[in-house]
Amino acid sequence: MSGLRDVVALGGPVVVILLVMSVLAMSVTIYKLWQFAASGVGRHKVLSEALAAWDAGDAAQAQARLSQSRSYLAPFIEAAIQTPTSQALSERLDAEAGLALAGLERGFRLLDTIAQLAPLLGLFGTVLGMIEAFQSLQTAGASVDPSLLAGGIWVALVTTAVGLAVAMPTSMILSWLESRTARERVFADKALRTALMQQDADRHRASQAKAHHA
């Protein structure tokens, strides 16, 4: 804590703002990790087994596996399986799945803002520190002490270091979260298309069988 107080004292208000931003970034990260875990993001083994059973024509096994899935996509797949396929249903399921994915992306804008703004704030603090250092040199007049300039410069650079320390991990975390949601979007689209197309195929076969018997 004493080291943190020293950094705040050296960097001034800019460092305080950067520390607040780091706390916000950490809070959002923890929330997103909890949200992804609770929604079953990336854990679609049971759901994939249900889709494989449905694709193979085993509706009972597909329903049984769907009931065991914790994925947020399970209700959409179940609706696609149980409800007669139509263009309206397909569009509604796409919209609802898109809304669920948008919920997973909530908070990304804040992380992106922190990742972009933190280095700029750090640079701003450094510029202010350099101005103060050169003002001190001007006040000193002819009796300029080189250590005064060196001390002012390294103190000014503290804010840049803090800004980069906040921005770099935030940017890495954001990239990781975005890559996971991108994979989720691809999987969700594939899962819905599989469920809807298989139902169309079953209905087509049933109509052909009915026409043949007639």
C-alpha positions in Angstrom: 0.0 0.0 0.0 2.9 2.4 0.7 4.3 1.8 -2.8 0.8 2.5 -4.3 0.6 5.7 -2.3 4.0 6.7 -3.5 3.0 6.1 -7.2 -0.2 8.2 -6.6 1.8 10.9 -5.0 4.3 11.0 -7.9 1.7 10.8 -10.7 -1.0 12.9 -9.2 -4.6 12.9 -10.4 -3.9 11.2 -13.7 -2.6 8.1 -11.9 -5.7 8.2 -9.7 -7.9 8.2 -12.8 -5.9 5.3 -14.3 -6.2 3.3 -11.1 -10.0 3.8 -11.1 -10.0 2.6 -14.8 -8.0 -0.5 -13.8 -10.5 -1.3 -11.1 -13.4 -1.0 -13.6 -11.6 -3.2 -16.1 -11.0 -5.8 -13.5 -14.6 -5.7 -12.4 -15.9 -6.1 -15.9 -13.5 -9.0 -16.5 -14.6 -10.9 -13.4 -18.3 -10.3 -14.4 -17.7 -11.5 -18.0 -15.9 -14.7 -16.7 -18.8 -15.4 -14.4 -21.3 -14.7 -17.2 -19.5 -17.0 -19.7 -19.3 -19.8 -17.2 -22.9 -19.5 -16.2 -24.0 -19.4 -19.8 -21.9 -22.4 -20.8 -19.9 -20.5 -23.4 -17.5 -22.8 -25.1 -19.0 -25.9 -23.4 -21.3 -27.4 -26.0 -20.4 -31.1 -25.8 -23.9 -32.1 -24.7 -25.6 -29.7 -27.2 -23.4 -31.1 -30.0 -24.5 -34.6 -29.1 -28.1 -33.5 -29.2 -27.6 -32.0 -32.6 -25.9 -35.1 -33.8 -28.8 -37.3 -32.6 -31.3 -34.9 -34.3 -29.3 -34.9 -37.5 -29.4 -38.7 -37.4 -33.2 -38.7 -37.0 -33.3 -39.7 -33.3 -35.6 -37.1 -32.0 -36.0 -38.8 -28.6 -32.3 -38.9 -27.9 -31.9 -35.3 -29.1 -34.6 -34.1 -26.7 -33.0 -36.1 -23.8 -29.6 -34.6 -24.4 -31.1 -31.1 -24.8 -32.7 -31.3 -21.4 -29.2 -32.0 -19.9 -27.5 -29.1 -21.7 -26.6 -25.9 -19.7 -25.9 -23.9 -22.8 -27.8 -20.7 -23.3 -28.4 -22.0 -26.9 -30.4 -25.0 -25.7 -33.8 -23.2 -25.6 -33.4 -21.9 -29.1 -32.4 -25.4 -30.4 -35.4 -26.9 -28.6 -37.7 -24.4 -30.1 -36.3 -25.2 -33.6 -36.8 -28.9 -33.1 -40.3 -28.8 -31.6 -41.9 -26.0 -33.6 -42.8 -26.5 -37.3 -40.3 -24.7 -39.4 -41.2 -21.5 -41.2 -39.4 -18.4 -42.4 -40.9 -16.5 -39.5 -39.6 -19.0 -37.0 -36.1 -19.0 -38.5 -35.9 -15.2 -38.4 -37.2 -15.1 -34.9 -34.7 -17.7 -33.6 -31.9 -15.8 -35.4 -33.0 -12.6 -33.7 -33.2 -14.2 -30.3 -29.9 -15.9 -30.6 -28.4 -12.6 -31.8 -29.8 -10.9 -28.7 -28.3 -13.5 -26.4 -24.9 -13.1 -28.1 -25.2 -9.3 -27.7 -25.7 -9.9 -24.0 -22.4 -11.8 -24.0 -20.7 -8.8 -25.6 -22.1 -6.3 -23.1 -19.1 -4.5 -21.4 -16.8 -4.9 -24.4 -17.2 -1.3 -25.3 -16.0 -0.2 -21.8 -13.0 -2.5 -22.0 -12.1 -1.1 -25.4 -12.5 2.5 -24.2 -10.1 1.8 -21.3 -7.6 0.0 -23.5 -7.5 3.0 -25.9 -7.8 5.8 -23.3 -5.3 4.6 -20.7 -2.1 5.2 -22.8 -3.4 8.6 -23.8 -4.1 9.6 -20.3 -0.6 8.3 -19.3 1.0 10.4 -22.0 -1.1 13.4 -21.0 0.2 13.1 -17.4 3.8 12.8 -18.8 3.4 16.0 -20.8 2.1 17.8 -17.7 5.0 16.5 -15.7 7.5 17.6 -18.3 6.0 21.1 -18.3 6.4 21.2 -14.6 10.0 20.0 -14.8 10.9 22.7 -17.3 9.2 25.3 -15.3 11.3 24.3 -12.3 14.4 24.6 -14.5 13.4 28.1 -15.6 12.8 29.2 -12.0 16.3 27.9 -11.1 17.9 30.3 -13.6 21.6 30.0 -14.0 22.1 27.6 -11.1 20.6 24.6 -13.0 21.0 21.3 -11.4 21.0 18.4 -14.0 19.5 16.1 -11.4 16.5 18.4 -11.1 15.7 17.8 -14.8 16.4 14.1 -14.6 14.2 13.7 -11.5 11.4 15.6 -13.1 11.5 13.5 -16.2 11.4 10.1 -14.5 8.5 11.3 -12.3 6.7 12.5 -15.4 7.2 9.1 -17.0 5.4 7.3 -14.2 2.0 8.2 -15.6 3.0 6.7 -19.0 4.1 3.5 -17.4 0.9 3.2 -15.4 -1.2 3.9 -18.5 0.5 1.2 -20.4 0.2 -1.2 -17.4 -3.5 -0.6 -17.5 -4.0 -0.7 -21.2 -2.0 -3.8 -22.2 -3.7 -6.5 -20.0 -7.1 -4.9 -20.8 -6.5 -5.1 -24.5 -5.4 -8.8 -24.2 -8.5 -9.7 -22.1 -10.8 -7.9 -24.6 -9.2 -9.8 -27.5 -9.7 -13.1 -25.7 -13.3 -12.4 -24.9 -14.0 -11.2 -28.5 -12.5 -14.4 -29.9 -14.7 -16.5 -27.7 -17.9 -14.7 -28.7 -16.9 -14.9 -32.3 -16.6 -18.7 -32.0 -20.0 -18.7 -30.2 -21.6 -16.8 -33.0 -20.3 -19.4 -35.6 -21.5 -22.3 -33.4 -24.9 -20.8 -32.8 -25.5 -20.2 -36.5 -24.4 -23.8 -37.3 -26.6 -25.2 -34.6 -29.7 -23.4 -35.6 -29.2 -24.2 -39.3 -28.7 -27.9 -38.4 -31.9 -28.0 -36.4 -34.0 -26.1 -38.9 -32.7 -27.9 -42.0 -33.1 -31.3 -40.5 -36.7 -30.5 -39.6 -37.3 -29.4 -43.2 -35.8 -32.7 -44.5 -38.0 -34.7 -42.2 -41.1 -32.8 -43.3 -40.1 -33.3 -46.9 -39.7 -37.1 -46.4 -43.0 -37.3 -44.6 -44.8 -35.5 -47.5 -43.2 -37.8 -50.0 -44.2 -40.8 -48.1 -47.8 -39.6 -47.8 -47.9 -38.9 -51.6 -46.5 -42.3 -52.3 -49.2 -44.1 -50.2 -51.9 -41.9 -51.7 
